[in-house]
Amino acid sequence: QVQLVESGGGLVQAGGSLRLSCAASRRTFSTSAMGWFRQAPGKEREYVAAISRSAGSTDYADSVKGRFTISRDNAKNTVYLQMNSLKPEDTAVYYCALDRSFGSILYRTPSSYDYWGQGTQVTVSS
């Protein structure tokens, strides 16, 4: 079993920045691709970004490309999401997720991920 714990959410004005962190409980982290998703009230969970286990590959949703950066520190079992130029439409609960499949593909579908954190709220005011 892997536990994922997100932190770093909060309230920020439009144009501001936040950095989310997600700490994993086991060394499985270093052999797993990681993803970030978000869910706004009344909407489906939406893909944000993903990173390969070695950090050699990253992928972003078009809505955040150029504004958000995903990174990871395998020594700390932690993945990060740096969010810049935030917009009110970025408001959501943000979740990190772990894909334990050992594959090289970065998936955009929630069902491809095996473990999820509890989420952290990000609110962007206009």
N, C-alpha and C positions, 0 to 999 in steps of 0.2 A: 504494500500500500504506500502511496506517495501522497504527502500533504503539501499543498501549495498555499502560500499566504501572501496576499497582495497588500501593498501599502503605498502611501504617497498621494492618494486622492485628496480632493478638497474643492474649495470654491475659488475661482479665479476670474478675472475680468477678460473679456474678449481681447485677443492679442497677446495674452500672457502665456506662461509656460508652466508645466508640471512634469515631474519625473516619477513614474510609477515603478515600483519594484515588486518582484515576485520571488519569494524564497522557497526552495524545495527542500523536503526533509531527507531525501536520500541521494546517494551517489548516482542513482539511475538518471539523474538530471543530465549528467555529462554525456550520456549516450542517446539523449532524446531531443528531437526537435521540439521547439516551444512556440506557442502562438498566443496572441492577444486578441480578444474579442470584446465587443461592447453590446449593451442592450439598453435601449431607451424605453421609457414607459409606453406600453401598448405596441411595441415593435418587436420583431424577431431579433434573435442574437445575430450580430453582424461581425464579420471578419475584419480585423484591423491590420495585423502584421504577423509574420512568422520568421523564425530564424533556425537554421540548421544546427545540428549538435556541435559542430566545430566553429560555428559562426561564419563559415565561408560563404553561405548563401542567405539572403534575406528577401522578403517579399512583402509588398504593401498593397492595401486596397487603394484604389484610385483616389478615394476621398481624403486620404491622409498623406499620400505620397508627396514628398518635399517638405512636409511639416513635422512628421513623426519619424523617430529613429528607434529601431529595436536593436538591442545589444545584449550580451550575456557575459557572465564571469563564471566559468565552470569551477574555479577554485572556491568560489563562494556559493555555488549552487543557486545562482540568482540570475534572473532575466530582467531587463529594464525596458521601459518605454518612455523615451524622451518626447514630450509633446510641446511643440512650439506653435506660435501663431494660432492659438486656440480660438475656436468659433463657438457660438451658442449651440450649433448643431452637433458639436462634439459631446454635449452633455449626455451622460449615460453612466451605467455601472460597467466598469471595466473588469474583465476576467482574464486571468492567464490560464493556459492549458498545456498539458504535456502529451506528446505523441510518443508512445513507447515502441513503435514498430521497427526501429532501427533502419528505416528506409531513408532515401535521399530526397524524397518528394516533400515539398512544403504544401500542406493541405489548407484549403480555405473553408472546409466544411466542419462544423462543430462535431459531427458524428465521428470524425477521424481522430479525435483526441480522447485520451483515456482518463485523464485526471484533470480536475478543475479546482480553482481556488474559489473562495467565497465572494469575491468581488470587492471593488472599492469604488466609491461614488466620485465622479468628476462632474462638477457643475460649472458651466461657463456663463457668466452674466454678460448681457449686452450693454 
